[in-house]
C-alpha cells in the first residue's frame, strides 16, 4: 500500500503539471512559464528519486 509520503508527492507533482498546462493554455509570459516549468522538473526529480528508492528496496 502506498505511503502518505508517496500520495503527497504524487499530488504535488500533479498540481505542478496542471499549473504548467494552465500557464501554457493561458499564453503566460516566458518568465511565468519558466517558473512553473522549473517546478514541474523539481517535482519530477522527487518522483524519480522515490522510484529509485523503491527499486533499491526490491533487490
C-alpha positions as CSV (number, residue, x, y, z in Angstrom):
1,X,0.0,0.0,0.0
2,X,1.3,3.5,-0.9
3,X,2.6,5.6,1.9
4,X,1.2,9.0,2.8
5,X,4.5,10.5,1.6
6,X,4.0,8.8,-1.8
7,X,0.5,10.1,-2.1
8,X,1.6,13.6,-1.1
9,X,4.4,13.6,-3.6
10,X,2.2,12.4,-6.5
11,X,-0.5,15.0,-5.6
12,X,2.1,17.8,-5.6
13,X,3.5,16.6,-8.9
14,X,0.1,16.5,-10.4
15,X,-0.6,20.1,-9.2
16,X,2.6,21.3,-10.7
17,X,1.8,19.7,-14.1
18,X,-1.7,21.2,-14.1
19,X,-0.3,24.6,-13.2
20,X,2.1,24.3,-16.2
21,X,-0.7,23.2,-18.5
22,X,-2.8,26.2,-17.4
23,X,0.1,28.6,-17.9
24,X,0.7,27.2,-21.4
25,X,-3.0,27.4,-22.3
26,X,-3.2,31.0,-20.9
27,X,-0.3,32.1,-23.0
28,X,1.7,33.1,-19.9
29,X,4.8,35.2,-20.1
30,X,8.2,33.5,-20.6
31,X,9.1,34.2,-17.1
32,X,6.0,32.5,-15.6
33,X,6.4,29.6,-18.0
34,X,10.0,29.2,-16.9
35,X,8.9,29.3,-13.2
36,X,6.2,26.7,-13.5
37,X,8.3,24.5,-15.8
38,X,11.1,24.5,-13.2
39,X,8.6,23.5,-10.5
40,X,7.5,20.5,-12.7
41,X,11.1,19.4,-13.2
42,X,11.8,19.7,-9.5
43,X,8.8,17.6,-8.6
44,X,9.7,15.1,-11.4
45,X,13.2,14.7,-9.8
46,X,11.5,13.9,-6.5
47,X,9.3,11.3,-8.2
48,X,12.3,9.8,-9.9
49,X,14.2,9.7,-6.5
50,X,11.2,7.9,-5.0
51,X,11.2,5.3,-7.8
52,X,14.9,4.7,-7.3
53,X,14.4,4.2,-3.6
54,X,11.6,1.7,-4.2
55,X,13.7,-0.1,-6.9
56,X,16.5,-0.4,-4.3
57,X,14.2,-2.0,-1.8
58,X,13.2,-4.8,-4.1
59,X,16.7,-6.0,-4.6
